[in-house]
Amino acid sequence: MLSAVDKPFKLGVVEGFFGSSWSWDARLDYAEFLSRYDFNTYLYAPKSDRLLRQDWQVPFPQQHLEKLQTLANAYQEKSLNFGIGLSPFELYKNFNSENKNLLKAKIQQINTINPSILCILFDDMQGDLDPLAERQLEISNFIIQHSQASDFIFCPTYYSDDPLLITHFGSKPKHYLEDIGNSLDPSIDIFWTGPKVFSENFPRQHLQDISEKLKRKPLIWHNYPVNDAQRLTDFLHLKPFPNQANQKVEMQELTAGHIANPMNQAYLSQLPLYSLSNIYRGNAGGNQLRLACETLCPEPLAKVIFEDADFFQHQGLSDINANEKKDYLNRYLAFQDSPMAKEIIDWLNGDYTFDPNCLT
């Protein structure tokens, strides 16, 4: 296991949203995109993969294993960290010998894929149990004992101070984060979304305070440009990352990394992700949306997306009447061979629907 001192700053993407999943082709394409723009990490953890979440105890079919292996190979060939997110759903309610054997079998399957990172995720599930930290630590230690990964990331059930989590998942046990921080191996990163589930800013004092609780620098899970929540499904988040250019130095000083949770639309997510790359490369000046469009899209499409981005981001699908929708569709049908245009067409047609399992 890597020590905290040996770990570089993680900059990358976690496919960690609810709703429509990315295609396997899109996931493979992201190896090239992330490598080209100086990211170093991709984490496979879609909420729709029930075999890593609600049905964690069910073995992967061979075809699924082969797809994950192909994905791992693609990232490793680009010298990128490839991780898998295992979320044994509410296992802490009954971590008996039978479930231990099932969990060990799942870890052994994951070992055949040889991910460099294994994420142990307890997000978005019931948390109002007094021994929650103790039980999650027991499960985590069991997973680490049987895993061959060289690096681990832990996601607590209460991954923000946002009261939204208490509303949906119950009251946080007393000293929950402190107990996790004190007992979890200090080499293991801990995900944190910031002051809110959907944070725009990561104030210096906040980062220092949570570092004290967790006994390590937090690994930021940034819920942008993600759009899986009910109030967000109507929108396409194409604009640059908010208010980050001035925080680059503080983020690198006070966090273990910056991992973005993207939209259901894989290729359109590359537009804001391009700005995140530029922030950490010191190229945050100029109109980042225009630069992203011109860099990632063919010229005629770049102009159209740039012109429409503000409407898609702030007014959204519900504010488009039938005639406007027809006009937008006609604009993008001319570019339907582009995966970005295809995602806009599918979004306009209502193909990206809200997943009610997403409570936040």
Order of alpha helices (4+ residues) and beta strands (2+ residues): beta-alpha-beta-alpha-beta-alpha-beta-alpha-beta-alpha-alpha-beta-alpha-beta-alpha-beta-alpha-alpha-alpha-alpha-alpha
